[in-house]
Amino acid sequence: MDSELKQGQSRSDLNDEDRSVVTAGGAGDVKEKYDKIKNVFKLLIEEAPFLIDDKAFEKCEGKSLKEQFSIQIDSIRKALGIDQMEIVELLVESFYSYEERAEKERLEKEREEMEKISDLGEDEVAEMAL
C-alpha cells in the first residue's frame, strides 16, 4: 500500500485504492479508520472553512456532494501541507486522542462533584438546592 498521496490524487481515490487491498479479517478496522478520517475532515470543513481556498469553493459549484467533499479535503490537505497518509493518520489520531482526554477530564470532574455531594449531609444538600 503506497502511503504517499500522488500529485492530483484525491482523498476518495486513495480510499478506493486502500480498500482494494483489505482482507476480510481487517475490513471492520479499515472501515473504522476511514470513518474516523471522514469525521475529522467533516469537522474541519464545518469548523475551519478558512482552510479551503476560494478556487476549491468555485470548483464545488454544480458538483455532487461526494465530489465537493473530495475537493474540500484536497484543499484542506494542501493548506495543512499534508502529502502522506501517515500525516493524515497522525491528524486523526490527534483529534481522537484529544476527544478521549477531554472525555476523561469531564468524567473525572463529574465524579469529584458526585463525591462532594455524597460527602455532604442531607441538610447541606437541601441548602444547595435553594
N, C-alpha and C positions, 0 to 999 in steps of 0.2 A: 504494500500500500504506500504510494508516494504521498508524503505528508506535506509537500510544498504545494501551494496554490499556484497553478500556472498562470502566466500572463493572459488576461482575458477570461480566465475560468471563473465562473460564478459559483457562489456558495451551493446552489442547488445542484450544479454539475458535480461538485465534489461529493455531495451526499449520495448521489446515484452511484458514483464510482466506488465509494467506500462500502456501500450496502451490497454491491455485487460480489464482494469477496467474503461476506459474512457466512459463517457456518450456522447450521440450525441451532446448535447449542448456545451460541452467543447472540442470537437475534434480539432477545429481550434487553440485554445490556446495551447493544448498539442503538436500539430504539430509545432507551432511556437517555443515552448520551446525546443523541440528536434532538430529542425533545428538550433537553437542558440547553443545548446550543440555541435552538429556536427560541426558547423562552428568554434567554439573555438578549438576543438580538431584537426580539419584540419589545422588551423593556427599553433598550437603547433607542429604538425607533420612537417609542412613545415619550420617553422622558428626556432624551437628548437629541432632538431632531437637528440641532446645530451641527451634529457630526455628519449630516447628509448634505452634500453640496447641491447648489441650485441646478446644476446640469442633471443630476440624478432625479430631482423632482420633475424636471422637464421631460426626461426620458420615461417617467412613470405615467405620464398622461396617456390615456387610452389603452393602457396595458391591463392585463388580468391581475388579480390580487397576488397570485403566485409570482408573476413576473415583477411586479412592483416590489415585493418583499426581497426578491433576489437582487434587484438593482440597489435597493436601500442597504442591504447587507454589504454589497461590494463597496458602496460609498463609505460606510462606517469602517470597514476593514482598511480602506485606503487612508481615511482620516486618522486612524489609530496606528497606522504603519504595520498592520498585521498581514504577513505574507506566508506564514507557515501554519499548518494545522495545530502544531504544538502550542503556538501562541494563542490560538482560538481556545484550545482546551484550558490553558492557564487562565485566560479571561473568565471562562465559565466557572472554573474551579474557584476563582477569587470571589465571584458573585455568590456562589452557593455556600462557600465556607463563611462568608460574611453573614449570610442569612442564618446559617446554623448557629453561629456565635451570638448573633442578636437574639435568636430564639432562646438560647440557653440563658443569656442575661435576663431576658424578660421573665422566664420561668423562675430563676433564682430570686429576683425581686418579688415576684408573686409569692413564692414560698416564704420569704422573710416577712412579708406583710401578714401572711396567714399565721406565722409563728407569733408575731407581735399580738395579733388579735387573740390567739389561743392563750397567751400568757396573761392577758388582761382579765380582770374579774368581770362578772356579769354587770355590776354597777358601772364600771368604766366603759364597757361596750355600749350600754344604754346611753351614757352621756355622749359618746361619739356619734350616735345616731341622731342626736338632737341638734 
